[in-house]
Amino acid sequence: MTLTINSPSNSTAKLKSSIEAIAPEVDSTILDELCRLTRIHNLKWVSDKNGKNAYYIMSDLSVAKGLYIKDYANYWSPEAKSTSPVKQDSLESLPGKALKLEGNNLANFKILYKEQNGISLGKINSLWVGDFLHAYSYLVQGSTETAKDFQTLGSIAIETSIKKEIEQSSHVIEPDLQKQLIELAAYSNVGFKFEVAILDSFNPGSHRRWDFVERLPKVVKVYELKARTLSEQDVKATLTDKKYIELAIEKYPNKSIEFIFTSPKGINWEAKNYIEEVNENAKKLYPGSKVKVSFIDLQSITERVINNIVDNSPIESHFWLKKKLEQEFTATVSQRTISKLNSSIAEAYQTGRLIKKAKTDNVISFPKLKSTQTA
């Protein structure tokens, strides 16, 4: 990201215009609330070289939420997802863009920050910043009193914005995601069974269909796939209205049930909190059964499938797999997973496990023999 100097005045009016310049279709209620909270908590931000967008220092937001200064860096940043000892599927993805500034980019940002806010950032080696959507998404996560202030709009405003972003960019819908996942799983030994039909005992004469199911010796995992950011309403509609867990208990008696929501676009605060409440009251809600509800990023599920394919296929096929992921599975596979596969291929070439084929057009070249002359 290249940042240059803009006006030293960062009013809320300028904040609103900077965001509208990059996202003209954004929900106006998000802007009004973000401007209000930026003013109340004295949050600093900068725009890019064209006066567009609004970048916040993520550690400042951690403090504003009443959390430890490194909460974002340790638990929410893209780097945290790759280095944290916590299981990958317990970490959520936040919409918007996050940038770790170092070197010249950090130096430029420091100059810009001082010009726009009149404050020096001092001597620091790196800094996490997020655009307005990433910053807002982080602010609405959590359960502290300050965090609750940041999510007073509930899930509707932020989800509206994200849905518009999805519709304008990828047009990805659940059937498309499922189609990619079905094809990817077919190359693996992972035991996913898709579109599992069950009798709906709560509505005689009708049935329901689970997106996919995984039956293991001690637990049955039922998956619900969403293309958008998972909302509280999504969770309630699935568990309360459709009664999917009760149906799973009927379908698989004497089995532990794990109901897993998944999406490539993450989960919002309300949905996360509601899932926690369901788990806390699981014994009362589902007496006599062992039930757990969770959320796993779709990219984590596909990485598991890809790892299974890699572990059960020769190294020579990994380059083919990488090309296929890049061309046909862009909606379900993260760039980080592709980068890891690319690194393993590069290492295989370096260690000699893979040998690059010479470009000979299938013509065998024989060494030229020196001619011998007779006297």
Wavefront OBJ file of the C-alpha trace (Angstrom):
o trace
v 0.000 0.000 0.000
v 1.436 3.408 -0.986
v 0.324 6.240 1.257
v 1.001 9.929 0.714
v 0.178 13.121 2.561
v -3.366 14.488 2.659
v -5.099 17.288 4.551
v -4.194 17.522 8.286
v -7.859 17.784 9.273
v -9.635 14.469 9.929
v -13.182 15.477 10.763
v -16.030 12.995 10.858
v -17.400 14.668 7.728
v -14.147 13.875 5.957
v -14.254 10.330 7.354
v -17.680 9.829 5.823
v -16.683 11.264 2.441
v -13.452 9.214 2.362
v -15.401 5.987 2.906
v -18.123 6.902 0.421
v -15.411 7.581 -2.162
v -14.244 3.954 -1.976
v -17.625 2.327 -1.177
v -20.500 4.464 -2.527
v -23.047 1.705 -1.846
v -22.169 1.259 1.817
v -25.068 1.353 4.281
v -25.401 4.922 5.590
v -26.176 3.706 9.117
v -22.721 2.115 9.298
v -21.110 5.417 8.385
v -23.141 7.383 10.918
v -22.362 4.937 13.699
v -18.678 4.613 12.810
v -18.338 8.404 12.718
v -20.056 8.717 16.097
v -17.897 6.068 17.737
v -14.736 7.437 16.147
v -15.539 10.803 17.709
v -16.578 9.423 21.121
v -13.507 7.225 21.525
v -11.155 9.682 19.815
v -10.048 7.103 17.261
v -7.465 8.196 14.694
v -7.517 7.237 11.023
v -5.897 8.130 7.700
v -7.026 8.037 4.084
v -4.979 6.824 1.124
v -3.152 8.987 -1.445
v -6.412 9.675 -3.279
v -8.337 10.666 -0.171
v -10.271 7.393 -0.228
v -10.991 4.791 2.464
v -10.158 5.087 6.158
v -7.351 3.078 7.747
v -7.333 2.557 11.505
v -4.509 1.329 13.739
v -5.881 -1.971 14.982
v -4.152 -1.874 18.385
v -5.937 1.436 19.065
v -9.235 -0.349 18.492
v -8.250 -3.105 20.933
v -7.684 -0.479 23.617
v -10.936 1.324 22.737
v -12.792 -1.957 23.262
v -11.271 -2.238 26.726
v -9.051 -5.156 25.706
v -5.327 -5.918 25.833
v -3.416 -3.814 23.297
v -2.289 -6.921 21.367
v -5.730 -8.563 21.223
v -6.094 -7.959 17.482
v -2.526 -8.950 16.588
v -2.628 -12.127 18.678
v -6.119 -13.405 17.891
v -7.645 -11.683 14.849
v -4.935 -10.669 12.367
v -4.198 -12.778 9.262
v -0.804 -13.515 10.819
v -2.481 -14.864 13.968
v -4.383 -17.419 11.866
v -1.093 -18.863 10.616
v 0.972 -18.729 13.828
v -1.461 -19.122 16.718
v -1.233 -22.391 18.701
v -5.027 -22.288 18.938
v -6.809 -24.577 16.471
v -7.300 -22.912 13.085
v -11.018 -23.558 13.049
v -11.504 -21.558 16.254
v -10.189 -18.394 14.608
v -12.585 -16.272 12.616
v -12.011 -14.284 9.438
v -12.938 -10.603 9.402
v -14.152 -8.931 6.213
v -12.311 -5.956 4.773
v -8.564 -5.523 4.338
v -5.778 -5.788 6.903
v -2.220 -4.626 6.248
v 0.943 -5.189 8.240
v 3.108 -2.137 7.566
v 6.878 -2.406 7.710
v 9.863 -0.651 6.144
v 9.069 2.101 3.646
v 5.309 1.588 3.877
v 5.463 2.096 7.633
v 7.667 5.179 7.230
v 5.178 6.682 4.752
v 2.288 5.854 7.059
v 4.029 7.564 9.996
v 4.433 10.749 7.956
v 0.828 10.596 6.797
v -0.443 9.889 10.320
v 1.415 12.876 11.775
v 0.198 15.177 8.987
v -3.422 14.132 9.334
v -3.617 13.709 13.112
v -0.786 15.890 14.449
v 0.663 12.966 16.440
v 3.962 11.091 16.007
v 3.857 7.307 16.159
v 7.426 7.197 17.456
v 9.850 4.324 16.915
v 7.988 1.161 15.921
v 9.089 -1.643 13.603
v 5.693 -2.825 12.361
v 2.033 -1.895 12.600
v -1.282 -3.566 11.802
v -3.842 -1.304 10.127
v -7.290 -2.119 8.750
v -9.621 -0.390 6.315
v -12.988 0.898 7.528
v -14.811 -2.409 6.942
v -12.123 -4.496 8.643
v -11.962 -2.029 11.536
v -15.739 -1.956 11.954
v -15.932 -5.747 11.803
v -13.323 -6.073 14.552
v -15.076 -3.483 16.674
v -18.368 -5.396 16.639
v -16.692 -8.569 17.896
v -16.543 -9.373 21.610
v -18.634 -9.064 24.741
v -17.034 -6.247 26.781
v -19.213 -3.250 27.620
v -17.289 -1.033 25.192
v -17.536 -3.648 22.469
v -21.293 -3.785 22.963
v -21.392 -0.068 22.263
v -19.674 -0.731 18.942
v -22.263 -3.329 17.919
v -25.403 -1.368 18.797
v -26.530 -1.648 15.184
v -26.628 -5.419 15.546
v -25.855 -7.666 12.621
v -28.115 -6.021 10.034
v -26.028 -3.000 9.012
v -22.672 -4.715 8.746
v -24.173 -7.748 7.008
v -25.948 -5.486 4.493
v -22.626 -3.909 3.599
v -20.835 -7.246 3.298
v -23.639 -8.761 1.211
v -23.352 -5.837 -1.233
v -19.609 -6.395 -1.394
v -20.149 -10.089 -2.163
v -22.813 -9.429 -4.791
v -20.712 -6.801 -6.563
v -17.508 -8.853 -6.579
v -17.918 -12.611 -6.739
v -21.659 -13.364 -7.000
v -20.932 -16.540 -5.032
v -23.972 -18.430 -3.782
v -24.284 -21.570 -1.663
v -24.823 -24.029 -4.558
v -21.613 -22.773 -6.196
v -19.663 -23.244 -2.967
v -21.118 -26.694 -2.427
v -20.341 -27.730 -6.005
v -16.683 -26.779 -5.528
v -16.513 -28.559 -2.177
v -18.115 -31.734 -3.587
v -15.611 -31.895 -6.446
v -12.657 -31.166 -4.176
v -13.716 -33.798 -1.631
v -14.068 -36.352 -4.421
v -10.276 -36.289 -4.883
v -9.766 -37.062 -1.182
v -10.477 -39.779 1.354
v -12.453 -37.422 3.605
v -15.852 -38.963 4.247
v -18.243 -36.133 3.476
v -21.721 -37.158 2.306
v -23.552 -34.305 0.602
v -27.254 -33.385 0.454
v -28.312 -35.864 3.126
v -32.104 -36.179 3.127
v -33.961 -36.714 6.422
v -37.613 -37.099 7.359
v -38.919 -33.968 9.078
v -40.781 -35.453 12.036
v -41.923 -31.972 13.115
v -43.752 -31.477 9.796
v -45.356 -34.784 8.723
v -45.135 -35.485 5.022
v -42.072 -33.284 4.475
v -38.315 -33.647 4.657
v -35.151 -31.614 5.199
v -31.717 -31.761 3.575
v -28.417 -31.209 5.362
v -25.657 -29.670 3.238
v -23.193 -32.401 4.179
v -22.532 -34.891 6.960
v -19.424 -36.603 8.282
v -19.917 -39.792 10.294
v -17.047 -40.656 12.629
v -16.810 -43.491 15.194
v -17.673 -41.297 18.190
v -19.415 -38.290 16.680
v -21.593 -37.294 13.746
v -20.808 -33.887 12.276
v -23.604 -32.077 10.459
v -22.596 -29.046 8.354
v -24.635 -25.980 7.385
v -23.061 -23.936 4.569
v -23.641 -20.193 4.066
v -22.155 -17.974 1.348
v -22.449 -14.778 3.404
v -21.246 -13.808 6.851
v -23.072 -16.023 9.351
v -25.650 -13.994 11.308
v -27.591 -14.678 14.474
v -30.744 -15.005 12.383
v -29.085 -17.719 10.282
v -28.242 -19.696 13.420
v -31.696 -19.263 14.947
v -33.466 -20.220 11.719
v -31.405 -23.405 11.469
v -31.526 -24.526 15.089
v -34.840 -23.141 16.314
v -37.095 -23.022 13.242
v -35.790 -26.027 11.314
v -34.825 -27.980 14.467
v -31.814 -29.515 12.733
v -30.180 -30.719 15.947
v -33.321 -32.540 17.142
v -33.526 -34.188 13.725
v -29.866 -35.203 13.932
v -30.467 -36.773 17.361
v -33.358 -38.774 15.881
v -31.372 -39.791 12.812
v -28.273 -40.858 14.775
v -29.390 -42.164 18.181
v -26.733 -42.756 20.845
v -24.235 -40.634 18.921
v -22.611 -37.349 19.909
v -23.734 -34.583 17.555
v -21.609 -31.655 16.437
v -23.488 -29.134 14.337
v -21.035 -27.021 12.359
v -21.827 -23.760 10.590
v -19.380 -22.808 7.853
v -18.875 -19.861 5.513
v -16.043 -18.290 3.500
v -17.073 -14.896 4.914
v -16.803 -15.502 8.653
v -19.262 -14.991 11.497
v -20.566 -11.865 13.214
v -20.570 -11.119 16.916
v -24.234 -11.862 17.552
v -24.059 -15.275 15.909
v -20.917 -16.179 17.832
v -22.514 -15.111 21.110
v -25.730 -17.018 20.370
v -23.763 -20.207 19.616
v -21.967 -19.835 22.953
v -25.349 -19.563 24.706
v -26.616 -22.702 22.968
v -23.542 -24.649 24.071
v -23.869 -23.393 27.659
v -27.481 -24.623 27.761
v -27.058 -27.727 25.585
v -27.904 -30.178 28.393
v -31.223 -28.422 29.026
v -32.036 -27.872 25.361
v -31.174 -31.428 24.305
v -31.555 -33.626 27.403
v -29.924 -37.027 27.212
v -27.782 -36.117 24.200
v -24.249 -34.828 23.827
v -24.449 -31.801 21.521
v -21.982 -29.152 20.436
v -22.476 -26.245 18.021
v -19.503 -24.557 16.353
v -18.337 -22.408 13.438
v -15.440 -23.300 11.123
v -14.207 -21.163 8.227
v -14.897 -22.886 4.920
v -11.253 -22.279 3.987
v -10.200 -24.363 7.015
v -12.400 -27.229 5.851
v -11.029 -27.114 2.316
v -7.457 -26.957 3.655
v -8.140 -30.142 5.591
v -9.409 -31.788 2.390
v -6.399 -30.560 0.417
v -3.988 -31.839 3.062
v -5.668 -35.231 2.792
v -5.247 -35.195 -0.999
v -1.588 -34.202 -0.669
v -0.884 -36.874 1.954
v -2.388 -39.602 -0.219
v -1.019 -38.674 -3.632
v 2.456 -38.694 -5.195
v 4.479 -35.497 -5.116
v 4.404 -35.430 -8.932
v 0.653 -34.665 -8.838
v 0.928 -31.671 -6.506
v 1.712 -29.183 -9.276
v -1.430 -30.316 -11.116
v -3.423 -29.872 -7.896
v -2.058 -26.360 -7.353
v -3.074 -25.277 -10.873
v -6.540 -26.762 -10.391
v -7.030 -24.943 -7.072
v -6.009 -21.627 -8.626
v -8.311 -22.038 -11.610
v -11.393 -23.840 -10.326
v -11.658 -23.499 -6.537
v -11.120 -19.799 -5.946
v -14.310 -19.360 -3.896
v -13.490 -22.056 -1.345
v -9.698 -22.219 -1.062
v -7.615 -19.533 0.637
v -4.544 -18.040 -0.979
v -2.539 -19.102 2.060
v -3.370 -22.768 1.373
v -2.223 -22.400 -2.239
v 0.955 -20.652 -1.090
v 1.731 -23.524 1.311
v 1.268 -26.037 -1.508
v 3.486 -23.959 -3.769
v 6.184 -23.877 -1.063
v 6.103 -27.668 -0.705
v 6.472 -28.031 -4.485
v 9.425 -25.620 -4.521
v 11.045 -27.539 -1.661
v 10.552 -30.811 -3.533
v 12.410 -29.388 -6.532
v 15.212 -28.127 -4.292
v 15.677 -31.461 -2.542
v 15.471 -33.501 -5.728
v 12.167 -35.235 -4.918
v 10.830 -33.558 -8.057
v 12.907 -33.194 -11.217
v 12.117 -30.518 -13.772
v 11.571 -31.953 -17.200
v 13.794 -30.587 -19.921
v 12.014 -28.796 -22.752
v 13.066 -31.097 -25.552
v 9.790 -31.416 -27.428
v 10.169 -35.172 -26.996
v 13.340 -35.162 -29.140
v 16.234 -37.122 -27.697
v 19.543 -35.307 -28.074
v 22.650 -37.412 -28.468
v 26.092 -36.024 -27.655
v 28.167 -35.089 -30.678
v 31.155 -37.317 -31.268
v 34.457 -35.792 -32.089
v 35.557 -36.706 -35.595
v 38.779 -38.636 -35.957
v 41.116 -37.930 -38.796
v 43.439 -40.492 -40.276
v 46.801 -39.591 -41.615
l 1 2 3 4 5 6 7 8 9 10 11 12 13 14 15 16 17 18 19 20 21 22 23 24 25 26 27 28 29 30 31 32 33 34 35 36 37 38 39 40 41 42 43 44 45 46 47 48 49 50 51 52 53 54 55 56 57 58 59 60 61 62 63 64 65 66 67 68 69 70 71 72 73 74 75 76 77 78 79 80 81 82 83 84 85 86 87 88 89 90 91 92 93 94 95 96 97 98 99 100 101 102 103 104 105 106 107 108 109 110 111 112 113 114 115 116 117 118 119 120 121 122 123 124 125 126 127 128 129 130 131 132 133 134 135 136 137 138 139 140 141 142 143 144 145 146 147 148 149 150 151 152 153 154 155 156 157 158 159 160 161 162 163 164 165 166 167 168 169 170 171 172 173 174 175 176 177 178 179 180 181 182 183 184 185 186 187 188 189 190 191 192 193 194 195 196 197 198 199 200 201 202 203 204 205 206 207 208 209 210 211 212 213 214 215 216 217 218 219 220 221 222 223 224 225 226 227 228 229 230 231 232 233 234 235 236 237 238 239 240 241 242 243 244 245 246 247 248 249 250 251 252 253 254 255 256 257 258 259 260 261 262 263 264 265 266 267 268 269 270 271 272 273 274 275 276 277 278 279 280 281 282 283 284 285 286 287 288 289 290 291 292 293 294 295 296 297 298 299 300 301 302 303 304 305 306 307 308 309 310 311 312 313 314 315 316 317 318 319 320 321 322 323 324 325 326 327 328 329 330 331 332 333 334 335 336 337 338 339 340 341 342 343 344 345 346 347 348 349 350 351 352 353 354 355 356 357 358 359 360 361 362 363 364 365 366 367 368 369 370 371 372 373 374 375
